[in-house]
Amino acid sequence: MATALISHSVCVQHEISPGHPECPERIAAIADQLKREGLYDHLIHHEAPTASTEHLLLAHPESYIELINTHAPSSGSVQLDADTSMNPHTLNAALRGAGAGVFAVDQVMSGDVENAFCLVRPPGHHAEKGQAMGFCFFGNVAIAAKHAINTHNLERVAIVDFDVHHGNGTEDIVEGDANILFCSSFESPLYPGGYRANVEGQRVNLPLSSGTGSDEFRSAISSTWLPALHSFRPQMIIVSAGFDAHADDPLANLQLQDDDYVWITQQIMDVADQHANSRIVSMLEGGYDLPALARSGAAHIKQLMRA
């Protein structure tokens, strides 16, 4: 079975500000690495569609969607918070990002592909129900998970988030949804700050101390996430794939290496193989050192391809 790569050219036109770490070059970094490794042409390529208002309403109230639409500039830049701004291409890029996750779920559920990676930006896991923040506008992975439940009648969808920053937006959107298990590992203390208490069968937050390296990371995942995932028996896994826990990343202080992204992808795939008919949709979140992002992202996708 094949792996889909879903992206769109507008994802490189969104820019927060010149020199910002969440930069357009992040897309090309991963794509170029896939080409260097001879993987790119073996993926099934799709253009990300635009998410509909109905899709966005799975995660956000109508008032918030209207606010984002209203603030979208025709020229220049509009600042939504200290970290998050829009240029004339941002709204389209954010809609394509959310649409990519929905489309990826449909592709995987149809059996056309085994799994999919959404090479999109802006990221999404910090966007709360009614608040854009942390470079994020719409809750891409949460929308994808709720779409899988509402449209494809799945009863158990797991979201796993290994970005170095806590997925507060996803946590906010899926709060209280018994059909979704949310697992998030993250450096703490670090942006965005607090996190909610764990709830059996619904939430596994795994804070990691500054300086945490490979052995401690793998042990913590093995003792917390993996038992919860096997107990939950997900029918699909949605991944918030952030690569900023890498030792080379400038925005955080964890010490993961390229091989740790191979390992955690293998663990996710093992769970999916056992419980979810191998169904995985992965979406790009963070990762701000371009060489480390390129290597780690390509390593993650290579595992999804079983290459």
MIDRENVO-860774 format. One record per residue: x, y, z of N, C-alpha, C in turn; residue in three letters. Coordinates in steps of 0.02 Angstrom, whole numbers, plus 50000, padded with zeros to 5 digits. Each point is the difference from the previous one (the first is absolute). Layout:
<nukols>
XYZXYZXYZALA ...
</nukols>
This chain:
<nukols>
500424994050000499585006050000500445006350000MET 499745005249969500395006149990499895005050056ALA 500445004950001499945005850045499865006249959THR 499515003950020499845006249965500405005850031ALA 500215004649957500295006350022499545005549975LEU 499725003750048499495005049984500275006950017ILE 500005004549952500275006750010499665004949953SER 500235006250001499735005149954500505005749995HIS 500065002949941500495005449989499885006150043SER 499375001350020499865005950040500304999550070VAL 500184993950021500304999150066500685003450006CYS 500325001449944500645003550003499915007649989VAL 499395002249989499875007249991499805003450066GLN 499754996150046499875002750067500665001550035HIS 500055005850030500615001850037499805004450058GLU 500254998450060499845004150059500405006449998ILE 500664999649988500435005849993500674997649971SER 500375004449968500654997949973500464997550055PRO 500324994349989500454997150049499674996150056GLY 499344999549999499644996450052500174992549995HIS 500064996550057500184992949997499484995649966PRO 499355001950004499484996149965499975002849929GLU 500504998049960500125003249936499784995649942CYS 499895003149941499794996149942500504994549980PRO 500635001150014500524995249980499934993250034GLU 499584999650052499914993750035499694994749953ARG 499565002149956499684995349953500534997049953ILE 500405004349969500504997649953500544995850035ALA 500145001550063500524996250035499834992650001ALA 499374998450016499794993050003499944997149930ILE 499695003749954499914997549932500674998649967ALA 500485004550008500664999149969500364994050030ASP 499934998950066500324994350031499704993549974GLN 499344999949991499684994149971500274998549930LEU 500115005349962500284999149932500724997450004LYS 500405002850045500704997650007500034992750018ARG 499514997750039500004993050022499644995449951GLU 499765002749945499674995949950499314997750020GLY 499675003750046499354998050026499425003949968LEU 500145006049977499485004749981499554997249945TYR 500304996949949499614997549943499614993750016ASP 500134997050058499634994050019499395001550044HIS 499895006450013499415002150038499435001549951LEU 499394999550025499415001949961499855007350016ILE 500085004349950499965007250012499295002649988HIS 499775004150047499355003149994500055007450020HIS 499605004249967499955007050019499485000650055GLU 500175003550053499545000850056499405004249979ALA 499394997650012499415004149987499885005150055PRO 499555004449988499805005050051499504996950048THR 500115000850064499504997850049499375004149994ALA 499434996850006499365003649999499855002950068SER 499525004550002499785002750065499744994450045THR 499674995149970499744994350039500584996250033GLU 500554999349965500594996750030500275004150059HIS 500065006649989500275004350053499555000050062LEU 499344999449988499535000150057500064993750043LEU 500354994949977500134994250042500435001850060LEU 500405005549993500475001950052499905007050027ALA 499705004449961499985007150017499295002849994HIS 499815004750044499345003249994499985004549939PRO 499415001349976499915004249941500295006950010GLU 499955002650061500255006750014500765000449989SER 500364994750018500724999949991500184999649926TYR 499654995849963500134999349928499885006749966ILE 499475003550020499865006649971500555004950018GLU 500274999650061500535004550021500624999049957LEU 500194993849987500594998749959499895002549929ILE 499414998849973499835002549933500035007649997ASN 499745003250051499975007350002500695003150004THR 500454996750037500675002750010500484998649942HIS 499824995649955500454998349945500135006249957ALA 500625002149994500155006349964500054998849924PRO 499835005149961500114999849928500705002349982SER 500335003450047500695002149992500305000950069SER 500665000050004500335001150064499924994250047GLY 499985001550065499994994850052499555002150057SER 499654995250029499575001250058500224995550056VAL 500145002950058500244996350058499414997750042GLN 499954993450013499464997450042500214999250072LEU 500634998150011500285000250067500755001049992ASP 500374999750055500715001649997500394995549952ALA 499754993949990500364995049960499684998549933ASP 499415002649987499594997549945499725005749959THR 500185000149936499745005349956499814997049933SER 499635004049961499744997949936500255004649945MET 500204997049943500125003949940499444998449950ASN 500005002649940499444998849954499894992649981PRO 500504995850011499944992949982499854995550059HIS 500005002850060499944995950060499344996350004THR 499465003349987499354996850007499954994049954LEU 500195000849937499984994549953500454994350022ASN 500605001750024500474994850023499714996250059ALA 499705003750048499714996750059499414995649981ALA 499605002349952499434995949977500254993849964LEU 500555000649962500284994149967500304995250051ARG 500305002850053500274995650052499474995950033GLY 499455003250019499444996350030499694995249949ALA 499945002349938499724995749948500434993949985GLY 500665000850007500454994449989499864994350048ALA 499885001650063499864994850049499354996449986GLY 499495003749981499354997049983500084995449939VAL 500345002549949500104996149939500424993750015PHE 500515000850042500424994350017499594994550035ALA 499565002050045499574995150033499574996349949VAL 499725003749952499584996949949500414995149957ASP 500615001949983500424995649959500184993650037GLN 500175000650064500184994150039499394995650012VAL 499435003150016499404996150013499754996449938MET 500125002949942499784996849937500444994149982SER 500594999550031500464994749982500445001749940GLY 499955006149974500425002049944500735000250019ASP 500135001850062500685000050027499984997050070VAL 500574997650023500044997350068500025005550051GLU 500395005349985500075005650046500165006249959ASN 500065005750035500115006349965500395004850044ALA 500415004149967500355005550034499795006549968PHE 499785004850042499795006549976500575005050009CYS 500325001749945500565004750000499735007049991LEU 499735002850054499645006349997500245004650056VAL 499885006349991500085005150050499525005749981ARG 499775004050048500195000250071499794993750038PRO 500364998750055499804994450043499345001350035PRO 499784995350043499335000950028499904998450073GLY 500484996650033499834997050064499955005050058HIS 500205006449990499905005050052499345003849993HIS 499674999449944499375003749989499454997150043ALA 499765003950048499464997750043499325001349966GLU 499464998050033499345000849969499895007149975LYS 500185004950041499865006949982500605004550003GLY 500614997349989500605004150007500554997549954GLN 500235004449955500614998649961500605001650043ALA 500504995549999500605001250040500554995249978MET 500625001750019500554995549988500104998249926GLY 499925004849955500074999249928499414996249969PHE 499474998650037499474995549978499325003649995CYS 499594997849952499355003349987499414995250008PHE 500064994049973499474995050005500294993550029PHE 499584996350037500224993950032500004994149952GLY 500514999749958500014995249945499904992850021ASN 500394997750050499954992950019499334998650034VAL 499765004750040499364999050033499434999749949ALA 500045004349949499494999849947500024993349964ILE 500614997649985500074993649966499714994350042ALA 500135000150065499754994750044499245000150004ALA 499725006050008499275000550005499664998249934LYS 500335001749945499744998049935499994992449993HIS 500524996750023500024992749997499424996950039ALA 499845003050057499454997550042499325001649969ILE 499915006249979499345002249976499834997349931ASN 500494999649956499874998149931500104992549988THR 500494997150033500174993049988499784995450057HIS 499645002850048499694996150053500504996150043ASN 500615002750006500484996950046499805001750072LEU 500134995450044499835001050070500605001750044GLU 500604998649975500605001250040500565002549954ARG 500185006350009500555003149962500515002650051VAL 500634998249990500535002650043500375005649965ALA 500165005250037500455005349977500644999650040ILE 500574999549967500644999950034500415005949976VAL 500295003650047500335006449986500694999850033ASP 500534999349958500684999950027500385006549987PHE 499655005349982500305006649996500285002050069ASP 500535004050001500315001850064499565004750041VAL 499515003349967499545004350035499334996550010HIS 499715000950058499364996750015499465002049951HIS 499614995149978499455001349954499395002550035GLY 500055006050027499455002950040499375000949960ASN 500075001749936499415001249959499614993549988GLY 500374994849982499684993549991499674997850065THR 500355000850055499734998250066499355003650013GLU 499985006549985499415004150011499414997649957ASP 500144998449937499464998249954499714993150015ILE 500424995250019499754993250010499814998650073VAL 500065004950043499824999250071499314996850007GLU 499964994550038499374996950016499724995549945GLY 500364999249945499774995649946500254992950013ASP 499544995750020500194993150019500214995849940ALA 499905002549940500204996449940500735001349980ASN 500325004750035500685002149983500464999250060ILE 500564996549989500554999850049500545004749976LEU 500205004850042500515004949982500624998650042PHE 500574998649966500644998950032500495005349977CYS 500295003750047500455005549983500634999650043SER 500584999849968500645000750035500285006849985SER 500345003150049500215007049991500495001950055PHE 500435004849984500445002850051499605004450047GLU 500154999550064499655004150050500495001950056SER 500035006450019499595005649974500255002549933PRO 499535001949958500135002749934499345002449972LEU 500025004449949499395002249967499574993949982TYR 499355000450009499595005850018499865000650075PRO 500314995650041499905000650072499674993850029GLY 499425000950032499684994650036499694994749955GLY 499814994650032499664994549965499514996950049TYR 499514996449973499464997350041500184993150029ARG 499664998350053500134993550033499804994349954ALA 500344994450008499854994149960499324997150018ASN 499674997349950499354996850009500054993149967VAL 499884994850037500074993349973499554999149939GLU 500304997549946499634998949939499885006049957GLY 500215006050024499895006149961500635004349992GLN 500445000250050500565004649995500604997250038ARG 500595000049965500634998250030500505005549985VAL 500085004650046500515005349994500654997550030ASN 500555000949964500654997550022500505005849999LEU 500055003850055500505005450004500704997250008PRO 500485002949965500694997850001500455005950021LEU 500484998650042500445005350024500495002149946SER 500215006350004500535002649956500604995350003SER 500284998549942500584995649997499844992749990GLY 499364998250002499814993049990500274997449934THR 500324994150003500294997049940499634993749979GLY 500324996349955499684994349967499764994750049SER 500424997850045499824994450044499415001750044ASP 500025005950030499455002050045499365001149960GLU 500065002949941499415001149957499684993349982PHE 500394995349978499724993649979499704996250058ARG 500325000450057499734996750059499335003150021SER 499965006649999499395003450020499424998549953ALA 500145000149935499484998249950499774992850011ILE 500474995650011499844992850007499584998650062SER 500095004050053499654998750062499345003850008SER 499885004949956499395004150006499574999549937THR 500255002549945499615000049938499794993049978TRP 500504995649995499874993649967499484995850036LEU 500024999350067499464996350034499325003249989PRO 499975006750002499365003549990499734998849929ALA 500455000249951499794998949931499754992949989LEU 500354995250026499794993049992499344998750036HIS 499915003150058499374999250036499425003249963SER 500135005749967499485003749964499804996549935PHE 500474996549969499894996449937499735004749945ARG 500405005049980499765004849951499864996849932PRO 499515002749966499854997849932500355004349948GLN 500295005550022500425004349958500445004050047MET 500615001649978500455004350038500165006249959ILE 499905005850030500195006449969500615002650037ILE 500525001949964500645002050030500125007449991VAL 500135003550055500295006749998500754999149999SER 500295000449940500714998449990500425006450004ALA 500215001650060500465005650010500704997350010GLY 500495003149969500694997550004500465004850037PHE 499695004150044500385005050036500254997650068ASP 499894993650017500334997150058500704997649983ALA 500215000949938500674998149978500525004350036HIS 500574997050015500535003550036500245006349965ALA 499935000249934500245005849962499495005649995ASP 499404999050024499485005149991500145006150044ASP 499905006049974500175006050038499465002350049PRO 499394997249997499465002650041499864995950063LEU 500404994850013499874995850058500644996650022ALA 499934995750051500604997450033499994992550011ASN 499594996349962500054992750003500564997849954LEU 500214993750006500604997749967499884993949957GLN 499434999949966499864994349956500445000249939LEU 500114994049971500404999249940499564997349943GLN 500294999849940499624997749942499684993250013ASP 500384995550031499764993150010499404999750047ASP 499925005050043499424999950045499355001049961ASP 500035003549944499405000849958499854993749961TYR 500524996249983499904993449972499654995650051VAL 500275000050061499744995650053499275001650017TRP 499845006450010499315001550021499514998749943ILE 500225001149938499564998349944499874992549998THR 500514996150013499914992750002499514998050055GLN 500035003250058499544998450055499285001649980GLN 499915005949968499335001949978499744995149948ILE 500434998149954499804995249948499834993250030MET 500364997950051499854993650032499305000050030ASP 499835005650033499325000650029499485000049944VAL 500145003849948499525000349944499934993249965ALA 500554996449993499964993449969499584995150041ASP 500055000650067499644995450044499265001750005GLN 499835006450001499325002050017499635003949947HIS 500355003249953499695005049956500054998449926ALA 500114993649985500084998249930500535004349966ASN 500515001950039500595003949977499835007249981SER 499425002550018499785006749979500365005450041ARG 500395004149965500355005750032499955006049953ILE 499845005750029500065006549966500475004350042VAL 500545002349970500505004050036500015007049970SER 500065005150043499995006949978500595003850030MET 500345003949959500585003950023499785005350050LEU 500375000350055499925005450049500655004050002GLU 500404999550054500605004050007500624996749972GLY 500575003450011500654997949976500325005849964GLY 500525003050032500235006649978500745000349982TYR 500384994750012500674999549971499914996249934ASP 500125003349944499824997149936500354993349985LEU 500654999350012500304993449987499724994550045PRO 499895001450064499724995050045499284998449981ALA 499625005249982499314998949977499994995649938LEU 500435001449952500024996249938500154992750014ALA 500514998650039500204993150014499464996450041ARG 499755003250051499524996750045499334999049965SER 499785005149963499374999349963500044994649948GLY 500554999749963500074994849950500054993150033ALA 500334999650057500044993650036499314997550021ALA 499595004750024499314998450019499604997549940HIS 500055003549945499634998049940500254993449972ILE 500664999050002500294993749976499724994150039LYS 499925000850065499704994650040499274998849980GLN 499635005549990499304999249978499974996149934LEU 500495001249956500024996549936500224992850005MET 500244998150059500304993350011500574998949949ARG 500365005549988500544999649950500664997950031ALA 
</nukols>
